[in-house]
């Protein structure tokens, strides 16, 4: 699925001295940034309603890319119109800052206390502060996040790449020496390193690692690496926590023989548990030589539910809002406000160069898409409208020769009793019309809609649609996806963004499908109650 916008036409299709090569190139880059913004918005909104948890590093990366696309579109607009919108970048910077702040990782607190001894000198706890300090010194967090965000599922073996980074992580020499001295005082042969993940919602004890005492730090690093196993990553994602928000203590116990978990005793390092060994009680315990049980941690008691969904809702609130679209940059409350505002400004800048609506076959005309509003179309010299040659304001009956006239016909056919008059009349979209192709962009209210198509009479006939609907209309968008799929469209949906494609079919079948598309668009955009019933009866047979 390819959205080309103005790139669908050569520069020679526009009057000489209007756009210019540099401005034309900037406009094409602008639309590329807008479509990147829509794809990222779809991913974020899909994550908010997903049944399976997502990794917070993916959310942070998507918000960062979305903010970059927003800033890129703003700067391209300023390059198009240097004398206008000079303050728009200041408002965009503020909004992108808040969006990144909502999605960013928290700064962990670092304490100099790296080790805590266990009772009777038979082990010690390597505190989370050392883990965080070592990650910061080695500057590994970004590389580890890069591995985690690429994991496709909790059982993806790719987690081992992050584990290898941790196992090779350097530690300050003075810290290693201090730990080795304390371990030497145990006078033991082996020890068990048990990693304990800690979050505000609970704890998670990972599989013990058994190693010789002389290889103390190797065992501790292997225990740290356990935090990236599929089980540990799934637990963290369920909590909606990023990697930095989960602490990792390593409990090192000298001469262990077994571990007790939830009342059952298991041998360490694949061995059988001692005969007659009985778990001392709830929680996690490690059995020392001599029969002494050392407590490690209490089992995790995480309530049902996924708090990450609420965090995603908070992030989306900074990106996508509800209510009326803004009139000026200072009225923007989120990134969607800014993008819609800049989108309209870009089109107005292009059409200001092409000229005001005028008579004649070619030039700028206004399509009365009643009752939604006015859509301005630039008609290249090859776009012939026999019935619209002398008109400035044209209707759907004047453009039956266009590739998408069937969509406009469907728009007008939806029962109008439930529509009522339009709330306001104004420019709600723009388009480029050629003899062989058509590109339309509508942005009424909280909708952003791109529809592009090649002529139905051409061998390469096709139509592509990208539609971003408001958050409150998710049910309607899902119903639209089902109906379009039944009429021959290939439909993919991510959250608030729906992509549809149809092509290579018979001309009659595509005309029927496009009429259904027009009825759906009008019904959803204008809030009609009976659009499903009307369009469900179209295009059959």
C-alpha positions in Angstrom: 0.0 0.0 0.0 1.6 3.2 -1.2 0.5 6.8 -0.5 2.1 9.2 -2.9 0.1 12.4 -2.5 1.6 15.1 -4.7 4.4 12.7 -5.8 1.7 10.9 -7.8 2.0 13.8 -10.4 5.1 15.2 -12.0 6.1 18.8 -11.4 5.2 19.6 -15.0 1.5 19.0 -14.1 1.4 22.3 -12.2 1.6 25.8 -13.7 5.1 27.1 -14.3 6.3 29.3 -11.5 3.9 28.1 -8.9 5.4 25.4 -6.7 9.0 25.2 -7.9 11.2 22.1 -7.6 12.4 22.9 -4.0 8.9 23.6 -2.7 7.5 20.5 -4.5 10.2 18.3 -2.9 9.4 19.7 0.6 5.7 19.1 0.2 6.4 15.5 -0.7 8.6 15.1 2.4 5.9 16.7 4.5 3.3 14.0 3.4 5.8 11.3 4.1 6.2 12.6 7.7 2.4 12.7 8.1 2.0 9.1 7.0 4.8 8.0 9.3 3.0 9.8 12.1 -0.2 7.9 11.3 1.5 4.5 11.3 3.0 5.2 14.7 -0.2 6.5 16.1 -1.9 3.3 15.0 0.7 1.1 16.7 0.4 3.1 20.0 -3.4 3.0 20.0 -3.4 -0.7 19.1 -1.1 -1.4 22.1 -3.5 0.4 24.4 -6.3 -2.1 23.6 -4.2 -5.2 23.1 -4.8 -8.4 25.0 -1.1 -9.1 25.5 1.3 -6.8 27.3 3.8 -4.7 25.4 7.4 -3.9 26.2 7.6 -0.3 27.5 10.8 0.3 25.5 8.7 -0.2 22.3 6.2 2.5 23.5 9.0 4.9 24.3 10.6 4.3 20.9 7.3 4.9 19.1 6.6 8.1 21.0 10.1 9.3 20.2 9.6 8.6 16.5 6.2 10.2 16.5 7.5 13.4 18.1 10.3 13.5 15.5 7.8 13.1 12.7 5.7 16.0 14.2 8.7 18.3 14.5 9.8 17.3 10.9 6.4 18.3 9.5 6.5 21.6 11.4 9.9 22.5 10.1 9.0 21.6 6.6 5.9 23.9 6.9 8.2 26.7 8.0 10.4 26.1 5.0 7.4 26.3 2.7 6.1 29.5 4.3 8.9 31.4 6.0 6.8 34.4 6.8 4.0 32.5 8.5 3.8 30.2 11.5 7.0 31.4 12.9 6.0 30.5 16.5 4.6 27.0 15.6 7.9 25.3 16.4 7.9 26.6 20.0 4.5 25.0 20.6 5.5 21.8 18.9 8.6 21.5 21.1 6.6 21.9 24.2 4.1 19.2 23.2 6.8 16.8 22.1 8.6 17.4 25.4 5.5 16.4 27.4 4.8 13.4 25.2 8.4 12.1 25.7 8.2 12.8 29.5 5.0 10.7 29.8 6.6 7.8 27.9 10.2 8.0 29.2 11.9 5.8 31.7 12.3 7.0 35.2 15.7 7.8 36.6 16.6 5.1 39.2 18.1 6.2 42.6 21.7 5.0 43.1 22.9 4.1 46.6 26.6 3.4 47.4 25.7 0.3 49.5 26.4 -2.6 47.1 26.6 -5.5 49.5 24.5 -6.7 52.5 25.7 -9.7 54.6 23.4 -12.6 55.5 23.1 -14.0 59.0 26.1 -16.1 60.2 28.3 -15.0 57.4 27.1 -17.7 55.1 26.3 -15.5 52.2 25.5 -11.9 51.1 23.1 -9.9 49.0 24.4 -8.0 45.9 22.1 -5.0 45.9 20.2 -3.6 42.9 22.3 -0.4 43.3 25.4 -2.2 41.9 23.4 -3.6 39.0 22.2 -0.1 38.0 25.6 1.4 38.6 27.3 -1.2 36.4 24.7 -0.7 33.6 25.3 3.1 33.7 29.1 2.8 33.7 29.0 0.3 30.7 26.2 2.4 29.0 24.4 -0.8 28.2 20.8 0.2 28.8 20.2 1.5 25.3 21.7 -1.6 23.7 19.6 -3.9 26.0 16.5 -1.9 25.2 17.2 -2.3 21.6 17.2 -6.1 22.0 14.1 -6.1 24.2 12.0 -4.0 21.8 12.8 -6.4 18.9 11.5 -9.5 20.7 8.4 -10.8 18.9 7.2 -13.0 21.7 8.1 -14.0 25.3 9.7 -17.2 24.0 11.9 -15.5 21.4 15.4 -16.8 21.9 16.7 -13.3 21.0 16.7 -12.5 24.7 20.1 -14.3 24.9 21.7 -11.4 23.1 20.8 -9.2 26.0 22.0 -11.9 28.4 25.4 -12.0 26.7 25.8 -8.2 27.0 25.2 -8.5 30.7 27.6 -11.5 31.2 30.4 -9.5 29.5 29.6 -6.3 31.5 32.7 -4.9 33.2 32.7 -3.9 36.9 35.0 -1.5 38.7 38.0 -3.4 40.0 37.6 -2.1 43.5 34.0 -3.5 43.6 35.1 -6.9 42.2 37.9 -7.2 44.8 35.6 -6.4 47.7 33.0 -9.0 46.6 35.7 -11.6 46.1 37.1 -11.0 49.6 33.7 -11.4 51.3 33.1 -14.6 49.3 36.5 -16.0 50.3 35.6 -15.6 53.9 32.8 -18.1 53.5 35.3 -20.9 53.2 32.9 -22.7 50.9 33.4 -24.6 47.6 30.2 -23.6 45.7 27.5 -21.0 46.1 24.0 -20.3 44.6 23.2 -16.9 43.1 19.5 -16.3 43.2 18.2 -13.2 41.2 15.1 -11.5 42.8 13.2 -9.1 40.6 11.5 -6.4 42.6 8.7 -4.0 41.6 6.1 -2.0 43.6 3.6 -4.7 42.6 5.6 -7.7 44.0 8.7 -9.9 43.6 9.8 -12.6 41.2 12.4 -15.1 42.1 14.3 -16.5 39.1 16.1 -19.8 38.6 19.2 -20.2 40.9 22.6 -20.3 39.3 25.2 -22.6 40.9 28.9 -21.7 40.5 32.2 -22.2 42.3 33.0 -19.5 44.8 36.3 -18.8 43.0 34.2 -17.6 40.1 31.9 -15.4 42.2 31.3 -12.6 39.7 30.7 -15.0 36.9 27.9 -16.5 38.9 26.5 -13.1 39.8 26.5 -12.0 36.2 24.8 -15.2 35.1 22.1 -14.5 37.7 21.7 -10.9 36.5 21.3 -12.3 32.9 18.3 -14.3 34.2 16.2 -11.1 34.2 16.0 -11.4 30.4 14.6 -14.9 30.3 11.2 -15.2 28.6 9.5 -15.9 32.0 11.1 -12.8 33.6 10.3 -10.5 30.6 6.7 -11.7 30.5 6.3 -10.9 34.2 7.8 -7.4 33.8 5.6 -6.7 30.7 2.5 -7.9 32.6 3.3 -5.2 35.3 3.7 -2.6 32.6 7.2 -1.7 33.8 10.2 -0.8 31.8 13.5 -2.5 32.5 14.9 0.3 34.7 11.8 0.3 36.9 12.4 -3.3 38.0 15.1 -3.9 40.7 17.3 -6.9 40.7 18.9 -8.2 43.9 21.2 -11.2 43.8 21.2 -13.4 46.9 24.4 -15.4 47.1 24.2 -18.4 49.5 27.3 -20.5 50.4 27.2 -24.3 49.9 23.6 -24.6 48.9 21.9 -28.0 48.4 18.3 -27.3 47.6 15.8 -24.5 47.0 12.2 -24.4 48.5 9.5 -22.6 46.5 5.8 -22.5 47.5 6.2 -25.4 49.8 8.1 -27.8 47.5 11.8 -28.6 47.7 14.0 -29.0 44.6 17.6 -29.8 44.2 20.0 -27.3 42.7 22.0 -27.7 39.5 19.9 -30.6 38.3 20.5 -32.7 41.4 17.9 -34.4 43.6 16.8 -32.6 46.8 18.1 -34.0 50.1 16.1 -36.9 51.4 13.5 -35.9 53.9 14.0 -32.1 53.3 10.9 -30.2 54.2 10.1 -26.7 53.1 10.2 -24.3 56.1 7.2 -22.3 55.0 5.8 -20.0 52.4 8.3 -18.0 50.4 11.7 -18.9 48.8 14.4 -20.6 50.9 17.9 -22.0 50.0 19.2 -24.9 52.1 22.8 -24.6 53.3 25.2 -27.4 54.1 24.4 -28.3 57.7 20.7 -28.1 57.2 20.1 -24.4 57.7 17.5 -22.7 55.5 18.3 -19.2 54.4 15.3 -17.0 53.4 15.6 -15.4 50.0 12.3 -13.6 49.3 8.6 -13.9 49.5 6.8 -15.1 46.4 5.3 -12.5 44.1 1.6 -11.6 44.8 0.7 -9.6 41.8 -3.0 -8.7 41.5 -4.8 -9.6 38.3 -4.8 -6.9 35.6 -2.3 -5.0 33.6 -1.4 -1.5 34.9 0.5 -0.8 31.7 -2.8 -0.2 29.9 -3.5 2.8 32.2 0.0 4.1 31.5 -0.6 3.8 27.8 -3.9 5.7 28.2 -2.0 8.5 29.9 0.6 8.6 27.1 -2.1 8.7 24.4 -3.8 11.5 26.3 -0.7 13.6 25.5 -0.8 12.5 21.9 -4.4 12.2 20.9 -7.2 14.3 22.5 -10.9 14.7 22.1 -13.0 17.8 21.4 -12.9 20.4 18.6 -9.8 20.8 16.5 -7.7 23.9 17.3 -7.7 27.1 15.5 -4.2 28.3 16.3 -0.9 26.7 17.6 -1.4 28.0 21.1 -4.7 26.2 21.3 -3.0 22.8 20.7 -3.3 20.4 23.6 -1.6 17.3 22.1 0.4 16.1 19.1 -2.7 15.3 17.0 -3.9 18.9 17.4 -0.5 20.1 16.1 -0.4 17.6 13.2 -3.9 18.4 12.0 -3.2 22.1 12.2 0.0 21.8 10.2 -1.6 19.5 7.7 -4.3 22.1 6.9 -1.6 24.9 6.8 0.5 22.9 4.3 -2.4 22.4 1.9 -3.4 26.1 2.2 0.2 27.0 1.4 0.2 24.8 -1.7 -3.2 26.1 -3.0 -2.2 29.7 -2.3 0.5 29.1 -4.9 -1.8 27.4 -7.4 -4.3 30.3 -7.2 -7.8 30.9 -6.0 -10.8 29.0 -7.4 -11.4 30.0 -10.9 -13.4 29.1 -14.0 -12.2 26.8 -16.7 -11.4 23.1 -17.0 -8.0 23.3 -15.3 -7.2 25.1 -12.1 -8.6 25.1 -8.6 -12.2 24.2 -8.0 -14.3 23.7 -4.9 -16.3 20.5 -4.5 -19.4 20.9 -2.4 -19.3 17.7 -0.3 -22.6 18.5 1.3 -23.2 18.6 4.3 -19.6 18.1 5.4 -18.0 21.2 3.9 -15.9 22.4 1.0 -13.1 20.3 -0.5 -10.7 22.2 -2.8 -9.4 20.3 -5.8 -6.6 21.2 -8.1 -7.5 20.0 -11.6 -4.6 19.4 -14.0 -5.1 20.3 -17.6 -5.7 16.6 -18.4 -8.6 16.3 -15.9 -11.6 16.9 -18.1 -15.0 17.7 -16.4 -17.4 18.1 -19.3 -20.2 19.4 -17.1 -18.0 21.6 -14.9 -16.0 23.5 -17.5 -17.5 26.9 -16.5 -18.0 26.3 -12.8 -16.1 27.3 -9.7 -18.2 25.3 -7.3 -18.8 21.8 -8.5 -20.8 18.8 -7.2 -20.6 15.1 -7.5 -22.7 15.1 -10.6 -20.0 17.2 -12.3 -17.2 14.8 -11.7 -18.5 11.5 -13.0 -15.4 11.1 -15.1 -13.1 11.0 -12.1 -11.6 7.7 -10.9 -13.5 8.0 -7.5 -16.8 9.3 -8.7 -18.5 6.1 -7.4 -17.2 7.0 -3.9 -18.8 10.4 -4.1 -22.0 8.9 -5.3 -22.1 6.6 -2.3 -21.5 9.6 -0.1 -24.6 11.3 -1.4 -26.8 8.2 -1.3 -26.7 7.5 2.4 -30.1 8.3 3.9 -30.0 12.0 5.0 -32.8 12.1 7.5 -30.5 11.4 10.4 -27.7 13.7 9.2 -29.1 17.1 10.0 -27.4 20.3 8.8 -23.6 20.7 9.0 -22.3 22.3 12.2 -20.1 24.7 10.2 -19.2 25.2 6.6 -15.5 25.6 5.6 -12.6 23.9 3.9 -12.3 20.4 5.3 -10.0 18.9 2.7 -7.9 19.2 -0.5 -7.2 17.1 -3.5 -5.2 16.7 -6.7 -7.1 15.5 -9.7 -5.5 14.2 -12.9 -7.0 12.4 -16.0 -5.7 9.1 -14.6 -5.5 9.5 -10.9 -7.0 11.3 -7.8 -5.7 12.1 -4.4 -8.0 13.5 -1.7 -7.2 14.4 1.9 -10.0 15.1 4.4 -9.5 16.3 7.9 -12.9 17.1 9.5 -13.0 17.1 13.3 -10.8 14.4 14.7 -10.6 12.4 11.5 -7.6 12.3 9.1 -8.5 10.5 5.8 -6.4 9.9 2.7 -8.0 8.4 -0.4 -6.0 7.8 -3.6 -6.9 6.0 -6.8 -5.9 5.3 -10.3 -8.5 5.5 -13.0 -11.0 2.6 -13.0 -10.6 2.3 -16.8 -6.8 1.9 -16.6 -5.1 -1.6 -16.4 -3.5 -0.6 -13.1 -6.8 0.5 -11.4 -6.6 0.5 -7.6 -7.7 2.6 -4.6 -5.9 2.9 -1.3 -7.4 4.4 1.9 -5.8 5.4 5.2 -8.2 6.6 7.8 -7.5 7.8 11.4 -10.7 8.0 13.4 -11.3 9.5 16.9 -10.8 7.3 19.9 -14.5 7.4 20.7 -15.4 5.7 17.3 -13.4 2.5 17.7 -16.6 0.4 17.4 -17.7 2.2 14.2 -14.2 1.7 12.8 -14.3 -2.0 13.5 -17.7 -2.3 11.8 -16.4 -0.4 8.8 -13.4 -2.7 8.5 -15.8 -5.7 8.4 -18.0 -4.2 5.7 -15.1 -3.1 3.5 -13.6 -6.6 3.8 -16.9 -8.2 2.7 -16.9 -5.8 -0.4 -13.5 -6.9 -1.7 -11.1 -4.5 0.2 -8.0 -5.8 1.8 -8.2 -4.3 5.2 -5.7 -3.9 8.1 -6.4 -2.1 11.3 -4.1 -0.9 14.0 -6.0 0.9 16.8 -7.4 4.1 15.5 -5.9 3.7 12.0 -7.5 1.7 9.2 -5.8 0.9 5.9 -7.7 -0.5 3.0 -6.8 -1.4 -0.6 -8.8 -2.7 -3.6 -7.6 -3.2 -7.1 -7.3 -5.4 -10.2 -11.0 -6.3 -10.1 -13.7 -5.7 -12.6 -14.7 -2.1 -13.1 -18.3 -2.7 -11.9 -17.2 -4.5 -8.7 -14.8 -1.7 -7.8 -17.5 0.9 -8.4 -19.9 -0.9 -6.1 -17.1 -1.3 -3.5 -16.3 2.4 -3.7 -19.9 3.4 -3.3 -20.0 1.4 -0.1 -16.8 3.2 1.0 -18.4 6.6 0.4 -21.5 5.7 2.4 -19.4 4.5 5.3 -17.2 7.6 5.3 -20.2 9.9 5.3 -22.1 8.0 7.9 -19.2 7.7 10.3 -17.8 11.2 9.8 -21.2 12.8 10.3 -22.5 10.5 13.0 -25.5 9.0 11.1 -27.3 6.3 13.0 -28.5 4.2 10.1 -25.4 4.1 7.9 -24.7 0.4 8.7 -28.1 -0.7 7.5 -27.9 1.4 4.3 -24.4 0.3 3.2 -25.0 -3.3 4.2 -27.5 -3.6 1.4 -25.2 -2.2 -1.3 -23.0 -3.9 -3.8 -24.5 -7.4 -3.6 -25.0 -9.7 -6.5 
